[in-house]
Amino acid sequence: MNRTRLIFLVIVGLAGLIVVGALIYRSAGGQATSPAANQPLEVRVVVALPVEPWVSAAAKQFNDERHTLENQVIHVTIVPMDGLAAMGRYERGEFGTEAGQQPLPTAWIPDSRYLVELVNSVYKDKINRDVFLTDGEYRARPIAVSLFAWGIYGSRAEALEKKYGQVSWKTLHDAAIAPGGWREIGGQPEWGYFKLIVPHPRKNIGGLAAMVAAAGEYYDRPDITVADVTDPNFQKWLKELMSAVTDFSSLGSYPGENLALFGYSAGDGGQLLESDLLINMAGSLNRWEPLRILYPKYVTWFDFPFTVWMGTETTALEKNAALEFEKYLLSKPWQEQAVSYGLRPVSNEVSVDRPGSPFNQWKDRGVATILPVTTRMRDPDREVLQTLLRWFDLNVAQR
């Protein structure tokens, strides 16, 4: 045997030994690839309650489709949480990796952009840098829109309009202080007193938004100040209005659902999120009577921004994985799905005015596919919010 052939046989033999060794190693439980490559890339998203059903449905399908980034499967976990509750946890540093704490979310979808700005301002004071961005690839981007509208039982709305004219916060204030209740207003005596629907402002951001909207209408302008909130005349008016809420705790986190379930005992009407009203219209119709939906002069908008946490607690790969899920929510199929949940899409390719849309289904109850001319309420600053909540604690919560 010549030397060249001998070398060739040695090389083949060594190659064979390597292959056999690898097979034995794998059969004994060894890993042929990097362990990290087999681990899912976890994306944890805290989501505001009004959009949680839609976002959760999208996350389930996203996970089922096994989307990948750099050869790792992305897995999205949804954590439902009211916007005010999430804001408080961020600001108090209650998200983290220590025992007993929830892991820091990769992203946050709050009810409104101003909640993001409030949290970011706290962290800028603490660590002198942004944790949420307003521009660039990782900027906070709305994924759907909903707004506050009046939802009032049809019989009650008719009586209010005959007595006071157009439904407004001032209309409901006058109804709230009518000594004779519905008998005096023009409704049926057995209806008792007018019952306003407002969620608990400490437990649901909708309750806080309702007080801000009432203040805007009282002063007939889209922005309010601390001086406005502390004005004794306004405080007297607001206390009289809020006295018409029979039980803040009974409305819970889903006031539209509870209104449809419990009917007139929950309330006669109030200003609630349009999407919450739309998805519960059928329940209200089947159990009680149709709701009327009306749009106020000063409209409060929720834009549900997808917001990626920019701290070092999450990796660049996790942040980019969150962006993949954001793109999924902004895709045409899932923007169309948003409409079926009573949300207004942010995509220009999708319209609410299409067959099967709840906006079309309930047009005869006042739902607008194209909004009437209104003025958008401006976002209140932290001092205004804290002042309103403090007033609520002292004057309403304890009754």
HUBELFEN-V474793 format. One record per residue. N is the residue number from 0. RES is the residue in three letters. PSI is psi as a letter, one per 30 degrees, with the letter a starting at -180 (* if undefined). D_CENTER is the distance of its C-alpha to the mean C-alpha in Angstrom with 2 decimals. Layout:
n->[N/N]
res->[RES/RES]
psi->[PSI/PSI]
d_center->[D_CENTER/D_CENTER]
//
This chain:
n->[0/1/2/3/4/5/6/7/8/9/10/11/12/13/14/15/16/17/18/19/20/21/22/23/24/25/26/27/28/29/30/31/32/33/34/35/36/37/38/39/40/41/42/43/44/45/46/47/48/49/50/51/52/53/54/55/56/57/58/59/60/61/62/63/64/65/66/67/68/69/70/71/72/73/74/75/76/77/78/79/80/81/82/83/84/85/86/87/88/89/90/91/92/93/94/95/96/97/98/99/100/101/102/103/104/105/106/107/108/109/110/111/112/113/114/115/116/117/118/119/120/121/122/123/124/125/126/127/128/129/130/131/132/133/134/135/136/137/138/139/140/141/142/143/144/145/146/147/148/149/150/151/152/153/154/155/156/157/158/159/160/161/162/163/164/165/166/167/168/169/170/171/172/173/174/175/176/177/178/179/180/181/182/183/184/185/186/187/188/189/190/191/192/193/194/195/196/197/198/199/200/201/202/203/204/205/206/207/208/209/210/211/212/213/214/215/216/217/218/219/220/221/222/223/224/225/226/227/228/229/230/231/232/233/234/235/236/237/238/239/240/241/242/243/244/245/246/247/248/249/250/251/252/253/254/255/256/257/258/259/260/261/262/263/264/265/266/267/268/269/270/271/272/273/274/275/276/277/278/279/280/281/282/283/284/285/286/287/288/289/290/291/292/293/294/295/296/297/298/299/300/301/302/303/304/305/306/307/308/309/310/311/312/313/314/315/316/317/318/319/320/321/322/323/324/325/326/327/328/329/330/331/332/333/334/335/336/337/338/339/340/341/342/343/344/345/346/347/348/349/350/351/352/353/354/355/356/357/358/359/360/361/362/363/364/365/366/367/368/369/370/371/372/373/374/375/376/377/378/379/380/381/382/383/384/385/386/387/388/389/390/391/392/393/394/395/396/397/398]
res->[MET/ASN/ARG/THR/ARG/LEU/ILE/PHE/LEU/VAL/ILE/VAL/GLY/LEU/ALA/GLY/LEU/ILE/VAL/VAL/GLY/ALA/LEU/ILE/TYR/ARG/SER/ALA/GLY/GLY/GLN/ALA/THR/SER/PRO/ALA/ALA/ASN/GLN/PRO/LEU/GLU/VAL/ARG/VAL/VAL/VAL/ALA/LEU/PRO/VAL/GLU/PRO/TRP/VAL/SER/ALA/ALA/ALA/LYS/GLN/PHE/ASN/ASP/GLU/ARG/HIS/THR/LEU/GLU/ASN/GLN/VAL/ILE/HIS/VAL/THR/ILE/VAL/PRO/MET/ASP/GLY/LEU/ALA/ALA/MET/GLY/ARG/TYR/GLU/ARG/GLY/GLU/PHE/GLY/THR/GLU/ALA/GLY/GLN/GLN/PRO/LEU/PRO/THR/ALA/TRP/ILE/PRO/ASP/SER/ARG/TYR/LEU/VAL/GLU/LEU/VAL/ASN/SER/VAL/TYR/LYS/ASP/LYS/ILE/ASN/ARG/ASP/VAL/PHE/LEU/THR/ASP/GLY/GLU/TYR/ARG/ALA/ARG/PRO/ILE/ALA/VAL/SER/LEU/PHE/ALA/TRP/GLY/ILE/TYR/GLY/SER/ARG/ALA/GLU/ALA/LEU/GLU/LYS/LYS/TYR/GLY/GLN/VAL/SER/TRP/LYS/THR/LEU/HIS/ASP/ALA/ALA/ILE/ALA/PRO/GLY/GLY/TRP/ARG/GLU/ILE/GLY/GLY/GLN/PRO/GLU/TRP/GLY/TYR/PHE/LYS/LEU/ILE/VAL/PRO/HIS/PRO/ARG/LYS/ASN/ILE/GLY/GLY/LEU/ALA/ALA/MET/VAL/ALA/ALA/ALA/GLY/GLU/TYR/TYR/ASP/ARG/PRO/ASP/ILE/THR/VAL/ALA/ASP/VAL/THR/ASP/PRO/ASN/PHE/GLN/LYS/TRP/LEU/LYS/GLU/LEU/MET/SER/ALA/VAL/THR/ASP/PHE/SER/SER/LEU/GLY/SER/TYR/PRO/GLY/GLU/ASN/LEU/ALA/LEU/PHE/GLY/TYR/SER/ALA/GLY/ASP/GLY/GLY/GLN/LEU/LEU/GLU/SER/ASP/LEU/LEU/ILE/ASN/MET/ALA/GLY/SER/LEU/ASN/ARG/TRP/GLU/PRO/LEU/ARG/ILE/LEU/TYR/PRO/LYS/TYR/VAL/THR/TRP/PHE/ASP/PHE/PRO/PHE/THR/VAL/TRP/MET/GLY/THR/GLU/THR/THR/ALA/LEU/GLU/LYS/ASN/ALA/ALA/LEU/GLU/PHE/GLU/LYS/TYR/LEU/LEU/SER/LYS/PRO/TRP/GLN/GLU/GLN/ALA/VAL/SER/TYR/GLY/LEU/ARG/PRO/VAL/SER/ASN/GLU/VAL/SER/VAL/ASP/ARG/PRO/GLY/SER/PRO/PHE/ASN/GLN/TRP/LYS/ASP/ARG/GLY/VAL/ALA/THR/ILE/LEU/PRO/VAL/THR/THR/ARG/MET/ARG/ASP/PRO/ASP/ARG/GLU/VAL/LEU/GLN/THR/LEU/LEU/ARG/TRP/PHE/ASP/LEU/ASN/VAL/ALA/GLN/ARG]
psi->[k/l/e/e/e/e/e/e/e/e/e/e/e/e/e/e/e/e/e/e/e/e/e/e/e/e/f/g/g/l/k/f/l/k/e/e/f/f/k/k/j/k/j/k/j/k/k/k/e/f/f/e/e/e/e/e/e/e/e/e/e/e/e/e/f/h/k/l/k/h/g/k/k/k/k/k/k/k/j/k/k/k/e/e/e/e/e/e/e/e/e/f/h/f/k/a/f/l/k/f/k/k/k/k/k/e/l/k/i/l/e/l/e/f/e/e/e/e/e/e/e/e/f/e/e/e/g/h/l/k/f/k/l/f/l/a/e/g/l/k/k/k/f/l/k/l/l/k/l/k/j/k/k/e/e/e/e/e/e/e/e/e/e/f/b/k/k/l/e/e/e/e/e/e/e/e/g/j/e/g/b/f/e/e/e/g/a/k/e/f/f/b/l/k/j/k/j/k/l/j/f/f/f/k/f/e/e/e/e/e/e/e/e/e/e/e/e/e/f/h/l/g/k/l/l/e/e/e/e/g/k/e/e/e/e/e/e/e/e/e/e/f/f/f/j/e/j/e/f/f/f/a/f/i/e/e/e/e/e/e/e/f/b/f/f/e/l/f/l/a/j/l/k/e/e/e/e/e/f/g/e/e/e/e/e/e/e/c/l/k/k/k/k/l/k/l/e/j/k/k/k/k/f/i/k/j/j/k/k/g/l/f/f/k/l/e/e/e/e/e/e/e/e/e/e/e/e/e/e/f/l/e/e/f/e/e/e/e/e/f/g/g/k/k/l/f/k/f/f/k/k/f/i/l/k/f/k/f/e/e/e/g/e/f/g/f/k/k/e/k/k/l/j/l/k/k/k/l/k/l/l/e/e/e/e/e/e/e/e/e/e/e/e/f/f/e/e/f/*]
d_center->[79.39/78.78/76.49/73.79/73.42/73.21/70.36/68.52/68.87/67.69/64.51/63.79/64.44/62.08/59.33/59.90/59.71/56.37/54.92/56.32/55.04/51.53/51.64/52.94/50.24/47.41/49.00/49.16/45.41/45.35/42.66/43.76/40.59/38.43/36.34/33.26/33.51/33.03/29.97/26.48/24.45/21.50/18.04/15.64/11.91/9.55/6.14/3.03/4.83/4.46/4.89/6.82/10.00/10.32/9.80/12.04/14.54/14.77/15.33/18.01/19.83/19.60/21.20/23.72/24.80/25.58/24.64/26.68/27.02/30.51/31.64/29.00/26.65/22.96/21.05/17.24/15.93/12.36/11.53/8.83/8.24/7.11/6.70/10.28/11.61/10.77/12.22/15.20/15.87/15.99/18.22/20.43/20.85/19.88/18.71/21.96/24.71/26.87/27.65/25.19/22.31/19.36/19.96/18.45/15.48/16.49/13.16/9.78/6.52/5.11/3.80/7.43/10.52/12.50/10.97/12.23/15.44/15.99/15.87/18.01/20.50/21.08/21.92/24.09/26.07/26.40/27.26/27.89/25.66/22.18/19.82/17.24/18.90/18.72/21.24/22.81/21.77/19.19/17.56/13.87/13.30/10.76/10.27/9.36/9.42/9.21/11.25/12.73/15.87/18.58/18.81/22.36/24.86/27.41/30.42/28.88/27.74/31.30/32.92/30.80/31.60/35.27/35.50/33.42/32.57/29.15/26.23/24.75/23.93/27.68/28.48/26.44/28.02/31.43/30.63/29.47/32.81/35.08/37.64/38.46/34.93/34.50/38.30/38.51/35.56/37.15/35.39/36.90/38.28/36.84/33.29/33.99/32.00/28.91/25.78/22.64/19.13/16.96/14.64/15.97/15.01/15.64/13.39/10.46/9.27/10.05/13.58/13.98/12.85/15.40/18.10/17.62/17.92/20.95/22.54/22.21/24.01/26.53/27.58/27.15/25.46/22.00/22.11/23.14/24.95/25.89/29.18/27.54/25.69/28.92/31.13/32.90/32.96/29.21/28.69/31.15/29.45/25.95/27.47/29.22/26.07/24.03/27.09/26.32/23.39/25.26/23.04/19.74/19.46/20.05/16.78/14.80/11.08/11.46/13.71/14.21/15.41/17.64/18.99/20.04/21.53/23.36/24.09/26.10/26.20/22.47/23.07/24.41/21.43/18.89/16.26/12.99/10.16/12.28/10.55/10.84/14.40/15.32/14.77/16.72/19.44/21.87/21.67/22.40/25.20/26.78/26.85/27.34/27.38/25.28/22.66/23.20/20.40/21.37/20.00/20.73/22.76/20.20/16.77/13.53/11.26/7.63/8.24/5.60/8.78/10.24/12.23/15.35/17.06/20.54/22.46/25.46/23.96/22.81/25.31/25.48/25.49/22.24/20.59/22.09/21.01/17.34/18.19/19.68/16.49/14.74/17.75/17.42/13.97/15.58/18.72/19.97/19.87/16.19/15.38/17.62/15.84/12.54/14.76/15.86/12.43/12.63/10.65/12.84/13.86/14.57/17.73/20.90/22.35/20.15/20.54/19.04/22.71/23.99/25.46/23.26/20.29/18.90/19.25/22.92/23.30/22.50/24.18/26.84/24.43/23.46/20.53/21.05/20.92/21.99/20.70/23.52/24.52/22.24/21.60/18.29/17.69/17.90/15.69/17.53/19.04/19.05/22.26/21.06/18.03/20.43/23.06/21.00/19.91/23.54/24.83/22.65/23.99/27.52/27.68/25.34/23.97/27.54/28.91]
//
